[in-house]
Amino acid sequence: MSGHSQITVCIDAHTKTNILLRAAQSSAEEQELPWSVLYVETPNHYRANKEERARILRFLTHAEALGAVIYHIEDTDVIKGIHRFVQDSFQTETPVTHLIVGESSREGVFDQFRTSLARKLVRQLRNLPTQIQVIPLASQGYKSGWFDRLPRPDFSLYKIAFALFSVLLAYGASELLRSNIPQIEWKINSHNIAAFFLLATVISALRYGMIAGLVSGIAGFSTINYFYTKPFEKFALLHTGDSLNLTIFLGASLFISFLGGYNRASHLSLVKKEKRSQALYKIHRLASAATERNEALKILHEELTELLEMEVAFFMPPAVNPNAIELVYPQQVDFNDADRNSLETCWDQVRTTGLGTLFSRKTNWRFEPLLVPSGEIGVIGLKVPANIRLDASFGRLLTALADQAASILERLELAHMMSESQMREEREKLRAMLLSSVSHDLKTPLASIIGSLSVYKRMRKSDRLVPEIADELTDTALSEAQRLDSFISNILDMTRIESGDITFQAEWIDPMEPLKSVAKRLKNRLSEHDLQIIRPDHDVEIEIDLMMTEQVLQNILDNAAKYSPTGTVIKAICRAENKGFSYIIQDQGSGIPEENRQSVFDKYERLKQTDTKVAGTGLGLAIAKAIIEKQNGEIHLRNHEAGGAEFTLFFPNVRTKKEEKIK
């Protein structure tokens, strides 16, 4: 490695700047030289839109990630800034011996006569020992000219028939005129009938283009020569004046044909551009609504196939090998070795390859790189039919389509990355909240259990353990163990519900059965409250999952016991209605503020409160809501008249004990 020179690439906001970066990186690797990126900031930088300035920043960031040294200088003119930078580099240890610049396409009429910035730079630096490589950034291999505006010849029999019919009408008009004016006046003004045939040429050219105009003009020339010049009814010219008149007529007809064809082609081009613009907008709107890459690729493939009327395919690098390229949509295309070589050249060199380019390699496919500011993300391939004109307009269309597809796919990739980042952040947040719950709320009952059993053991060893104290200590340990079991069950249940591991098995049961089972299970928890169970008006059965419904009732009753003052009444009302069955749990606590009535069903909601006196994971109500909704039921919360909270658990399927469903 020489270490005494460097490769520098000059960049701006051009969307194809990645081509320059790739070329500079490849050249630096081949020559084992360091490479750098130069951006000259002129006053025009601040007059550019935000998108262009952001694009430049992304290019510089991407180049730095690729290993380039970034030079960001200011000057009044780009060429002066580059010249000064290159000249000053020869006073340092790493002079710029290889300079890479891009050259944009010049499509305008006057642009063809102007010297590009790249060529001006070549002349400016001709006295310096710096090799300058100019890389064209245009994706098409054609330049548009005046003749490109004319359509391809279209020898439709209908159009030719229309041209001949227009000449026939002109002949009829001429004969009608001759029959209605004196013979002497006709002889004097007979040459004016050329206007009728010239009008036929104008109508044909404007209506059906250049070919129809030419047919009409030649047919009109022949008709005038045959019927209206001497010798009559012969294709011959005896007089110089007649020859001059017909020559002028023929020249005017040809000129009108070309002009009419050009005008019609321009009109059709504008119509086609309008349709393409609408189609591009539709494609962007449909593909932007996609939420994942495969969905967007499917929409892009269908819409582009319909718009271009040609076969379309998308290629992207596999995750395991970012340097390779493979077909991702559709599932299969017919490829030969030449097609594959063109595809790989497009991917490796980040250039448009295939039909109509310098890298054709005898293929009917055309490949456009999908470029974004952060680099190339794939390739779009189009199998070009034989009737498509490969001109500058076609090249610009394919480039626009490739840029739009790349933008859509990049947006989806960024959205996917943001979604993953948010999910990771949310998982970390939930993990921290769960750890907080485990470290505080689960540790509290454990401490009570350990403390009760330790006191029990010490008092028994010292023979000071009386039956009343023993019962109190064991009751405390049992109550805290049940509370700990409830906490752990809630955590495990929520994990199983979210992962979909729980299978609900509905069966017809007596609604009192789960309520009595839960009341028995929570006997110690409810010992300081008066639980009143109110049976339904008549015997019914409801279709529920018994075990999971018991878990819901346990969580609701446990929640009521936590937040209700000692000695208050907790009501469990069973009510069969015409549309279903409801469990109504009422407590006499302080109730739930209206602004918090929906959030209490969120996971870990209790942890957001400043009140930490009541232990719990904050999962009980979230689990209850999830289980009820899994059974097509509903859970509602309100404050009843006495001020406490009232939870209503509604189940839609209910019937009488006689197997008759309530209506």
C-alpha positions, 0 to 999 in steps of 0.5 A, a space after each residue: 500500500 502506497 499511502 501517498 495518494 487517495 481516491 476522492 469522489 465528489 457528490 451532490 443531491 443526485 438520487 444516483 449518487 450511490 453509483 459514485 460511492 460504489 465506484 469509488 469504494 471498488 476502485 479503492 479496494 482494487 488499488 489498495 488506496 484510501 478513499 474520501 468523499 468531497 461535498 462542496 457547500 455553496 449558497 445554493 445548498 440553503 436554497 435547496 429543499 429539505 429533502 435534498 439536504 437530508 439526502 446529502 446527509 444520508 449519502 455522507 453518513 453512508 459513505 462514512 459507514 463504508 470507510 470513506 473520509 468525509 470532507 465538507 468544504 464551503 465555496 461560492 462555486 462547486 468547480 472552484 471548491 473542487 479545484 482548490 481542494 485538489 490543488 491543496 491536497 498536493 501539499 499534504 501526504 495524501 494528494 488526490 490522484 484519482 477524482 470521480 465525478 458524476 455526469 447527469 443526463 441532458 435532455 433539454 434542447 438547449 442542454 445539448 449545447 451546454 458543457 456539463 459541470 463534469 466536463 468543465 471540471 476536466 478542463 479546469 484540472 487538466 494541468 494537475 496530475 489527477 486522473 478524472 473519471 466521469 461516470 454518467 448517472 443517466 439510466 437510459 442509453 438513448 438521447 431524445 431528439 425531434 424524431 423521437 416524438 414521431 410514432 412508429 409507422 402504423 399501417 392500419 387499413 382503417 387509417 389508410 382508408 380514412 385518408 383515401 376517403 378524405 381525398 375522395 371528399 375533396 374530389 367531390 367538393 372540387 367537382 361540385 364547385 366546377 359544376 356550379 361556376 362558369 367554365 371561364 371562371 373555372 379555368 382561371 381559378 382551377 388551381 385553387 382546388 388544391 386547398 380542398 386536397 390540402 385540407 384533406 391532408 391536414 385532417 388525416 394527419 391530425 386525426 391519425 398521424 403522419 402515415 395517414 397524412 402522407 397517404 392523403 397528400 400523395 393521393 391528393 397529388 395524384 388526383 390533381 395530376 390526373 383530373 385537373 392538369 393537362 393532359 387530363 386523365 393522364 399522369 403527366 405534366 406538360 406546363 411548367 406552372 402546373 409542375 410548380 403548383 403540384 410541387 408546392 402542393 406536394 411539399 406542403 402536404 409532406 410538411 403538413 403530414 410531418 407537422 400533423 404527425 408530430 402534433 398528434 404524437 405530442 398529444 398522445 405523449 401527453 395523454 400517455 404521461 397523464 395516464 402514467 402519472 395517474 397510474 404511478 400515483 395509484 401504485 404509490 397509494 396502493 403500495 404505501 398502504 402495504 404493511 409488509 414487503 411481500 404485500 408491497 411487492 405483490 401490488 407493485 408487480 400487478 400494477 406495473 405489469 398492467 401499466 407497462 404490459 410487460 413481464 416484471 420481476 423483483 430481485 433482492 439479496 438474501 439475508 444470509 448473503 447480502 452480496 448475492 441477488 435472487 428472485 423474490 417476486 414472482 416465484 419463477 421467471 424464465 431466465 437464460 445465462 445472458 439474462 443472469 449475467 446482465 442481472 448480476 452486472 446490474 447488482 455488482 456495478 449498480 448500473 442499468 443493464 440489459 436491452 437498450 444499454 451498453 451492457 445488453 449481453 443479448 438479453 430481452 430483459 432490462 434491469 434497473 437498480 433499486 437505489 435509496 440514499 443508504 445504498 442499493 436494496 435490489 433490482 427490478 427487471 422488465 422483459 421488454 416486448 419487441 414493439 416498445 421503442 427504446 428511447 429516452 422517454 422509456 428510460 426515464 419512465 423505468 428509472 422513475 418506476 425503479 426509484 418509486 419502488 425503492 422508496 416504497 420498499 425502503 419505507 416498509 423496511 424502516 417501518 419494520 425496523 421502527 416497529 421492532 425497535 418499539 417492540 423491543 422497547 415495550 418488551 423491556 418496559 414490561 420486563 422492568 415492570 414485571 421485575 418491579 412487581 416480582 421484587 416487591 409484591 411477590 417478595 412481600 407474601 414470601 417474607 410474611 410466610 417465612 416470618 410466620 413459620 420462623 416464629 412458629 418454629 422458635 416458639 415451639 422449641 421454647 415450649 411457648 407455642 399455644 394453640 391460639 398463636 399456632 393457629 394465627 401463625 399458620 393462618 397467616 402463612 396459608 393466606 400469604 401462600 394463597 396470595 403468592 399462588 394467585 400472583 404467580 398464576 396471574 403472571 403465567 395465565 397472562 403469558 399463556 393467553 398472549 401466546 395463544 397456548 390456552 384452549 377454551 373448552 365451553 360447557 353448560 354449567 350452573 352459574 352458581 358452581 364457579 361462584 361457590 368454588 371461588 368463595 370457598 377458595 377465597 375464604 381467608 381473603 374474604 374473612 374480613 368482609 361479608 360476601 352476599 351471593 344473590 341467585 338468579 330468579 330461575 334456574 339456568 345454565 350458561 355456556 362457559 369454560 369453568 376453570 377460566 371463568 373461576 379465575 376471572 371471578 377469583 380476580 374480581 372478588 380478590 380485587 374487591 377484597 383488596 380495595 374495600 374497607 374491613 367489615 363492608 359488604 361485597 355482593 355477587 349478583 347472578 342475573 339471567 336476562 333476555 340476551 344472556 347472563 351476567 355476574 355483577 360484583 359490587 364492593 363498597 370501596 372508594 370506586 374508580 375515577 372516571 378517567 381511569 375506568 378503561 385503563 384499569 384493564 391494562 397490564 400492570 396498571 396498578 404499578 402506575 399508581 402512587 398507592 403501593 399499599 395494596 400488593 398485586 401484579 396489576 394483571 388480575 383485571 387484564 386477565 379477566 378482560 382477556 378471558 371474558 373476550 375469548 369466550 365472546 363475552 364482555 366486561 364492564 366497570 362503573 361506580 354504583 349508587 353507594 360509591 363503590 366499584 361494580 364489575 359486570 361479567 356478561 356471557 351471551 349463551 344461557 338456557 334454562 335447566 330444561 334445555 330451552 334457551 332463553 329468548 
